[in-house]
């Protein structure tokens, strides 16, 4: 039988793989659909798909949901309304290299917030694994050339992406601290629904004053992917991972996202695979293994 730790690690990896595809797809969609409008379509698909499963849980757990309404609003605001919308906003003024580099701040933010709010110890093994994984990410996004990293210059998109990373870290902490009388399905249903409602004013402003979205079969297919995969499946897997292994270890596994994005780009876009991809993969996955191994103890 699979242990809860193994189950949590596999769930976090699966969510990260799905999100890595979201970065590839969403980067292109941000150029043809305004950010809040894209997020609105994404979460609309997710809500429709989740409704048959979530509605019974929402009815059954309604008293608990009503008691914890403020918690649900904050969780939905951070994880649904703002996080991905800010990523789409960032993609309009920054490039993939900058976004990949900044997204690696998420595990560090999670570790810091976990230490502050949950009292989780920063063990030597966890810090060593974090450092190794971070070095692997730097090697990957720098394509083996330190000068590439030195050439990165901040711009408004970088600031939006940094804010998105911080918000997702806070969301992960909140999910870990969810009330015990609210199940994961009810939490997702309430978060998705509330987050979508809070997106309405922003979307309405874009529709009224922004450019007209450009639709095509590829765009529709991409919206289905980010709605069903990157929203519904990945968020459910991430919630399970947070419950089984906690936000700190799940955040370290998130470091593998640039590795999977690179592999997907090679397979789907024909981008070449170089030596630094393998070296970065060893550092990233090795660091994750070190930080999440069962022998890790509190200092």
N, C-alpha and C positions, 0 to 999 in steps of 0.2 A: 504493500500500500504506500502511496506517495505521501511523504511527510508534508506538513503545512509549510515548512520552509522551502522545500523543493517546489511545491505548488506555487508559492508566492514568487519565487525566482522565475519560474516558467511563465507565469502570468505577466510579470513586469517585462520580460523579454518579448513576449508576444505583443504587448501594447506598444513597446518601443519600435518593433519592426513595422507595425501598422502606421505609427506616427511618422516613421522615416519616409514612408511612401507619401504621407500627407504633405511633408515638406517639398517633395518633388512635384506633386500635383498642384498644391496650393500656390506655389511660387508663380506658376503660369497663370492661374485663374485670377490672381490679384491684379494682373495687367488688363483684364477685360471686364471685371465686375468690381464695383466699389466694395471696400472691406466689410462694412456692416451688412450690406446687401448679401454678399457672399456668405457671411456668417449666418444671416437669417435663413437663407436657403438650406445651408448645412444643417442647422439645428431643427428646421422644419421637417426635413427628411428623417432625422434621428427621432424626433417626437412621434411622428406617424408610425415609424417602425416599432418603437418601444411601447406604444399605447396599449396593444392587446395584452402585454405582459405586465405593464405598470399599473393599469387602471384597477385591477383587483387589489393589488398591494396598497395603492393610494387610498381606496375606500376602506380597507381593513385597518390601515394605520393612520387614518385621518386624525384621531385625537392626538396622537404623538406628533404628527406633522404640524398641527395647529399650535401645540405647546412650544415647538421649536421653530416657529416661523422665522424669527430673526436669523437664526443659524442658517436656515435654508436660503434665505435671501442673500446673505453674504457669500455663502458657498456658490450659489448660482451666479452671482455678480462676478466673482473672481474667475471661476473655472469655465463658465459658459459665455456670459455676455462680453467680458473684456479680453480674456486670454487670447483666443484665436483671432478675434477681431483686430487686436493690436499686432499680431503676427502678420495678418494681411495688410494692415496699414504700414508696417515696417517694410514689407516687401516692395512697396511702391517707391522707396527712396534709398534702399540699401541692397547689396548683392548677397548671393548665397554664401560666400565665404564669411562675410561679417555675421550673418544670421547664424551660421553653424557654430562659429566661435562663441558668440554671445549666449547661445542656447546651452552651452556647457556650464554656464553659471547656475543653472537650475539645481543640480545636485549639491553644489556648495551652499546655495541659499537654503536648501532643505536641511542640510546638516546644521547650519547656523541656527535656523529657526527651531529645529528639533532640540538643540542644546538649550535654547532660551526658553521655549514654551513647554517642552516635554521632559527636560532634564536628562536627555540621552547623552551618554559619555562619548567623547571623541577618542576612541581607542587608537593605539599605535598602528594596529593592523588596518583599521579603517582609514586613518590618515595616509598611511603608505599606499594603500590601494587607490585612494582618491588622487594622490599625487601621480601615481603611475598611469592611471586612466586619463588624467588631465594632460600629461605629457604626450600620450598617444593621440589625443584629440588635436593638440597643437601640431603634432607631426603630420596628421592627416589633413587638416584644413590648410596648413602651410605647404602641403605637397612636397614635404621633405626639404623645403628651403626657408630658413629663418627669415630671410629678407622679405619674403611674402608677408609674414606676420607683421614685420616692422612697417610695411607699406600701408597697413590698414589705418584708415583715418575715420574718426567718428563723424556721424551725420545724424539728422533727425531720425532716420530709420533705425539706427543703432540704439538710440535712446528708447524708442518705442519697444524694440526687441528686449532690451534690458528690463524694462518695466514689465513686459509680458512674462519674462523668466521669473521675476520676483513674485508676481501674482500667482503663477502656477505653483511655486514652492509653498506659498501661503495656502493655496487650495489643497495641496497634498496634506498639509498639517491638519487642516480642518476636517478633511475626510477621515483621517486617522482618529480624530476626536469626536466622531459623529455619535449622537445619542444612541444608546444600546437598544432602545425600543423602536428604532427606525431601521428597516432592512435595506440592503444594498439596492434592490430593485425600486423600492419606494423613493430612496434617496436620489437615484438617477432620474426617475420620472419627475419628481418635484424640482430638481435642479434644472433639468432640461426645459421644463415648462416655464418656470420662473425666469430663467435666463433668456428664453425666447421672447417673453413678454417685455423684459427690460431692453431688448434689442429694438423693439418696435419704433420708439421715437427716433433713434439714430438712423434706422433704415428709412423711415419716412422722410427725413431731411435729405438723405442721399437721393432718393427717388425724385423728390421735388426740385432739388437744385443741382444734382450731380449728373454725370454722363449716363447715357442709356446703356444698360448692360448688353454685352454681345453674347448671344447664345448660339450654340452649335451642338451637334451630337457629342463631340468630345467634351464640351463644357458640361452637358447634362450627365454624361457618364462619370466625369470627375466629381460632380456634386454628389452623385449617388455614392461614390467611393468615400468621400470625406464625411458624408452623412451617416452611412451605415458602418463603415470601417473605423475611420479616425474618430468618430463621435461615439456611436453606440458601442461597438465591440471593444475599442481601445479603452474607453473610459470605464467600462464594466471590468475589464481585465485589470486596469490600474487600481480600481477600488479594491478588488480582491487581493492584489499584491500588497497594497498598503495595510490591509487588515492582517495578512499573514506574516509579513516580514518588516513592516513599518516603513515610514517615509524615507529614512536615511539610507537603508539598503536598496530600496526601490529606486531612489534618486541616483545611486551609484550605477545601477544597471542602465539607467537612462543615458549614461556616457557612451553606450554602444550605438546610439542613434546615428552619428555621422558615419560610422563604419557601415551600417546597413544602407544608409542613403548612398554611399559611394558604390556599394555593390549593385544596388538597384539602378543607379545611373549607368553603370557599365553594361548591365544586361539590357536595359530599356532604351538607353540613349547612345550606346556604343562608345562610351567614354573609356579610354585605356586604363588598365590596372598596372600600377607601377610598384616598385619595391617598398615605397613608404606605406602603401596600403596594407601589406602584410605585416610590416613592423608595427604600424599603428594598431592593427588588430590584436597582435600579441600583447601590447601594452594595455590596451583598453580592456580586453576580456580577461587578461591576467590580473589586472588591478581590481576588476569587479569580483573575480573569484577570491582574491585575497581578502577583500573587504567584507564579503558575504559568507565566508567559510564558517561552518558550525562551531569551530573552536574559539571564535571571537568572544572575548569576555569584557565586561565593563572594567575600566581602569579604576 
